[in-house]
Amino acid sequence: MSPTAVPANPGTSFVPVFAPILEQLRTAPTAPDAKGAADTLAHTVQSQGLKSLSDFGVLKTLDAFSVNKKSGYERESGAVGYHSLAAILGPPVQPLLLPSLPVLLDLYSDKGDVVRSAALGAVKAITSLTPVEGIQPVMERYAAELKANSKWKSKIGCLKEMARLVDLRGAEGKEEVANLLGTILPWVEESMHDTKSEVSSQAVKTATTLCGTLPNPDLVPHIPILISAMQSPANVPQTIKALSNTTFVSEVTAPSLAILVPLLTRALNDRSMEVQRRTVIVVENMCKLVRNKAVAARYLSPLVDGVAKIMTGASFPEVRAFAASAHTTLLAAGASAEFKPPPPRNLDDEAQEVLDAISPLLPSDVVIPSPNDPSSPGTPVHPLFAKSLAFSARLVAELVYRRAFTEADAPKWKRSIGVYLTPWLKEGTSQSEEVAEAARKHFLAIELAKSAPAQSEDEDVLVNTLFSLAYGALLLLSHTTLRLVRGRRYGICAANGMGKSTLLRAIRDGKVENFPSQDELRAIMVEHALQGEDRSLPIIDFIASDEKLKDVPRKKIREQLIEVGFDDERQAQEVGSLSGGWKMKLELARAMLYKADLLLLDEPTNHLDVPSVKWLQDYLLSQKNVTCLIVSHDSGFLDTVTTDIIHYESKKLVYYPGNLSAFVAKVPSAQSYYTLAATTVRFSFPPPGSLMGVRSNTRAILKLNNCTFTYPGRTTPSLTNVSCALSLSSRVGIIGPNGAGKSTLIKLLTGETAPQEGTVYKHPSLRVGYVSQHATHHIEHHLEKTPVAYIQWRFQDGHDREVLEKVTRALTDEDKAMMEQPIVGKNGEKRKIEMIMGRQKLKKSLQYEIKWRGLDHKFNTWMPREDLLGKGFTKLVQQFDDLESSREGAGSRETTLSSVRKHLEEVGLDGDIAQYNEMSGLSGGQKMKVVIAGALWNNPQVVVLDEVTNFLDRESVGGVAVAIREWGGAVCIISHNMEFVNALCPEIWQMESGMLIHKGKTAVVEDAFLDAKSKAGSLRPSVSNTPAGSNAGTPAGSGAENAGSGAATPDRPKKKKKLTRNQLKAQEERRRQRKLHWLAFGGPKPDSDSEIEV
């Protein structure tokens, strides 16, 4: 009989349509016959619709077959029938077959092999229909049956199917299972203690398979021993020992913690001091790699009390110390003893809410509206359809919980809704996919409404999209809303490394989901790095050569450049000759020519002087139709220009109307964005080393004398007749407009360049830590290294390799020719210097050990410093002085992994980032911290910071300011951040057109080896004499340093001359004569120790 002849509304007259097929299945004599009848049954159901499964009693009949204890044939036929239904009807039928799993699992204990085989095939077929989103509810089904079923073979079957789900859907399925480990493993662990050895053995195998989904490669080798600890508490010490010997390098996420935390909780309660010691070590090592604070709070908080108990109650001081360190790390990671876990999810309520939301989206022919309340969700037309909807709603509830609403998540919605609706809708797949997409957009709209800022009706919304943002394996933003309105200026606030610049670059590169294309919305980015291939071009030609501006008249380009401060003379200069501030102006001018709808400004005030910042503020405020996204660490600038603040909070973008002041008023914890003092970041600078021969903090140790410098290709000097000096107590701020010569002055002081006129003096043992305004100046050739590897490479030989790369220390052809000039010794012998081997103090100067060319080391001789300088070997001496001073500072420090990592952490860089992330992937602020760490490694006496605040966030700027205030060495700062300069620098050097103007305290400009009686140089009034800026006068300012100019200086005791042998004999004879005279004539007894000088 043809299935198509059966009407939609069945009656008793149509029962024969299925009756012969079911009877044929019941009486099938062989397995192939049963298979043929079952396939016919499935095809008939497929043609009649899924409702026929209940309307014609198909499922009830198969259940009856399966439980018939009198007939093995019927039990086999029932299992075969389920197998064919699952195989032929596919995923839509799974929700309808899952209730039959207990019946099929009972058949695992059947006496007949063919029945057991048929049941196994049916269960596997039903399990294979599970989508990724359905893994959790199906796992729950098997877990419930595992607990309820008393037959050991059925339990083994449940455990095997749970293991099968791991590999059923590839990598996506494994990730889903990993996320469920915290829920699934306790179910399996109970079966490990089953009295039936076969069940416990299978439970171990299943747990091993489940744990194989762990995303942490450090734990994978330890899975067997972790399972053994679950199986028997006696194995816990052995497991902890293995974990304590493991070096964790990968991020520890929720799945890993779900396995480790129960084990660690048990180990913390162990009585053994050795187990407790190892456990707190594992806790600390693990916590350092938990980057998600929310995950840490949820999983690690149960460990806090156990660690605290060991910290205070352990009998061994060593164990208490380890526990105290672990306790600190736990709290820093985000754990808390007061943490209250969120209430467990009510999955039934969530599914019902989803069902209520989906029902109005369904076609009217599959939903019966409520006669009493038309606004309420309707009732499904069929009970089996209601079951399918309930199962689908459970899957969708998980998608909603995980906020999977983006375009990339659309396939998940089709699998969770469309697949189960298709057999019930007239138009099939196309109509079901439309419903799935409508459901996704419905929940997306609800999510946008939750996180979107306040709206007004007259707003012109440029962007309103939900997206996620990641950098490599690091998730920066998760399912958050980006909503931008035309004409508003948004300031983005977050700590360094949170992804502010990454967000701007993702928008520029079109990598933000659902963001309008450049044709619809022109988004232009301005950042601190000048984007140009040919830096030798004149400025106006450089702009005109831009492909995007090829249609812009040259006249308009000239006018735009003039508007930002480039006159005709400066427009003719080469791009490479511009200072950092002028380069930023050039980038801004080019962005204005693009006529952007959305201006992406990444640190726009970097390198800009005060007038330029004011000009930029005025320009941005005048743009009424341009939207701005601004990343800046200049709080004054943000406070002036922003209309809204976007704050990073728990991987979400949160919007606050108003400027920075209004934001801080609403979020007091963000005070660090506004004031330097309110910082939670702590930097620690190593103490500066002592300087040989320098007893006064006001004595000049680094100075320029009448120096003039002109860059190649320019006729106007950048510095003209500049004289200045630094002492150990200096706190100098160098200010001035862009291009005034600030950075050039610093380069002369640090030896990066050499003046054409004048002299530069540097104490032979002085170590200078230099941080350039462009962080990549130091690390541009090492971006493939991690920060730790870079520090180790730079100082692995016990000295700073960068010191030897300075231009001023490289031997020129003239210097090499000088090396060929022979030196005539006292005996007339001529020798040539090969190298300097060492140095030592000689009176008030130094002498150097000279290795002579062609002679053995035993012929080395010592030459005074003044003789070498007088003969023209200045660079050779300076080269060795730099090397030796660097070795004195860095040679005492070990470049071990732990030492370097700790040093980087002391300047605010996360230890894991320092150890594992390549510098090419670091943010500007993180690179700056690496450079600061490198400058401080060899314990310098002077630190020079050139625009260091440009790349650091407000928290880090405050941390640097506090560290400088507490540091004992000299500091020289170039910055346009006057708040930073004024807080630290009582002495100001103002640069104007290459000229230096001193304001405030100055150093005593005299050689480091002159004694106190030497004539002092000219002194200026002193403002302060200590780094803290006290009001007391300095020795130079008060006149106390040069005691020789007024008060008498006590004479030093004269050294007695060593007497010759004859003189000693004569002295002894005189003493004998005096004693004889006293014995003969009396009088005062002579003192044998006194002697009249002869």
DAVENRA-V622001 format. One record per backbone hydrogen bond with DSSP energy under -1.0 kcal/mol. NH is the residue of the N-H (numbers start at 1). CO is the residue of the C=O. If there is no record, write none. Layout:
nh,co
NH,CO
NH,CO
This chain:
nh,co
5,2
6,3
14,11
17,14
18,15
19,15
20,16
22,18
23,19
24,20
25,21
26,22
27,23
34,30
35,31
36,32
37,33
38,34
39,35
40,36
41,37
42,38
43,39
44,40
45,41
46,42
47,43
48,44
49,45
52,49
53,50
54,51
55,51
56,52
59,53
61,57
62,58
63,59
64,60
65,61
66,62
67,63
68,65
69,67
75,71
76,72
77,73
78,74
79,75
80,76
81,77
82,78
83,79
84,80
85,81
86,82
87,83
88,84
89,85
90,86
93,90
94,91
97,93
98,94
100,97
101,98
104,100
105,101
106,102
108,105
109,106
110,107
116,112
117,113
118,114
119,115
120,116
121,117
122,118
123,119
124,120
125,121
126,122
127,123
128,124
129,126
130,127
135,132
138,134
139,135
140,136
141,137
142,138
143,139
144,140
145,141
146,142
147,143
148,144
149,145
155,151
156,152
157,153
158,154
159,155
160,156
161,157
162,158
163,159
164,160
165,161
166,163
173,169
174,170
175,171
176,172
177,173
178,174
179,175
181,178
183,180
184,180
185,181
188,184
189,185
190,186
193,190
194,191
200,196
201,197
202,198
203,199
204,200
205,201
206,202
207,203
208,204
209,205
210,206
211,207
212,208
213,210
214,211
219,216
222,219
223,220
226,222
227,223
228,224
229,225
230,226
231,227
232,228
235,232
236,233
239,235
240,236
241,237
242,238
243,239
244,240
246,243
252,289
257,253
258,254
260,256
261,257
264,260
265,261
266,262
267,263
268,264
270,267
276,272
277,273
278,274
279,275
280,276
281,277
282,278
283,279
284,280
285,281
286,282
287,283
288,284
289,286
290,287
296,292
297,293
298,294
299,295
300,296
303,300
304,301
307,303
308,304
309,305
310,306
311,307
312,308
313,309
314,310
320,316
321,317
322,318
323,319
324,320
325,321
326,322
327,323
328,324
329,325
330,326
331,327
332,328
333,329
335,330
339,336
347,345
350,346
351,347
352,348
353,349
354,350
355,351
356,352
357,353
358,354
359,355
361,358
362,359
366,363
368,379
376,373
379,368
381,366
386,382
387,383
388,384
389,385
390,386
391,387
392,388
393,389
394,390
395,391
396,392
397,393
398,394
399,395
400,396
401,397
402,398
403,400
404,399
405,403
409,406
410,407
413,409
414,410
415,411
416,412
417,413
419,414
421,417
422,418
424,421
432,428
433,429
434,430
435,431
436,432
437,433
438,434
439,435
440,436
441,437
442,438
443,439
444,440
445,441
446,442
447,443
448,444
449,445
450,446
451,447
452,448
459,456
462,484
463,484
465,482
467,480
469,477
471,474
474,471
476,469
477,469
478,651
480,467
482,465
484,463
486,460
488,485
490,628
491,644
492,630
493,646
498,495
503,499
504,500
505,501
506,502
507,503
508,504
509,505
510,507
511,506
515,512
521,517
524,598
526,600
532,530
539,573
540,571
542,538
543,539
544,540
545,541
546,543
549,546
550,547
552,549
557,553
558,554
559,555
560,556
561,557
562,558
563,559
564,560
565,562
566,561
571,567
573,570
575,537
576,535
577,574
578,575
583,579
584,580
585,581
586,582
587,583
588,584
589,585
590,586
591,587
592,588
593,589
597,522
598,522
599,627
600,524
601,629
602,526
603,631
606,603
608,605
613,609
614,610
615,611
616,612
617,613
618,614
619,615
620,616
621,617
622,618
627,597
628,488
629,599
630,490
631,601
635,633
638,634
639,635
640,636
641,637
642,638
643,489
644,489
645,656
646,491
647,654
648,493
649,652
654,647
656,645
658,643
663,659
664,660
665,661
666,662
667,663
670,667
671,668
673,670
674,671
675,671
679,677
684,906
689,939
694,691
699,696
700,1004
701,726
702,726
703,761
704,724
705,759
707,722
708,757
709,719
714,711
718,709
719,709
720,994
722,707
724,704
726,702
729,697
730,727
732,971
733,987
734,973
735,989
740,737
745,741
746,742
747,743
748,744
749,745
750,746
752,747
753,747
756,708
757,708
759,705
761,703
763,701
766,763
769,942
771,944
777,774
778,775
779,775
780,776
782,779
785,782
788,914
790,786
791,787
792,788
793,789
794,790
795,791
798,795
801,794
805,802
806,803
808,751
816,812
817,813
818,814
819,815
821,818
823,831
825,829
828,825
831,823
834,851
835,851
837,849
840,847
842,845
845,842
847,840
848,863
849,838
850,861
851,835
853,832
855,852
859,856
860,857
861,850
863,848
865,846
868,864
869,865
870,866
871,867
872,869
873,868
877,873
878,874
879,875
880,876
881,877
882,878
883,879
884,880
885,881
886,882
887,883
888,884
889,885
890,886
891,887
893,890
900,896
901,897
902,898
903,899
904,900
905,901
906,902
908,905
909,904
914,910
915,911
916,912
917,913
919,785
920,783
921,918
922,919
927,923
928,924
929,925
930,926
931,927
932,928
933,929
934,930
935,931
936,932
939,936
941,767
942,767
943,970
944,769
945,972
946,771
947,974
950,947
957,953
958,954
959,955
960,956
961,957
962,958
963,959
964,960
965,961
966,962
970,941
971,730
972,943
973,732
974,945
978,976
981,977
982,978
983,979
984,981
985,981
987,731
988,999
989,733
990,997
991,735
992,995
994,740
995,992
997,990
999,988
1004,698
1006,1004
1010,1007
1014,1011
1029,1026
1038,1034
1041,1035
1043,1041
1045,1042
1046,1043
1064,1060
1065,1061
1066,1062
1067,1063
1068,1064
1069,1065
1070,1066
1071,1067
1072,1068
1073,1069
1074,1070
1075,1071
1076,1072
1077,1073
1078,1074
1079,1075
1080,1076
1081,1077
1082,1078
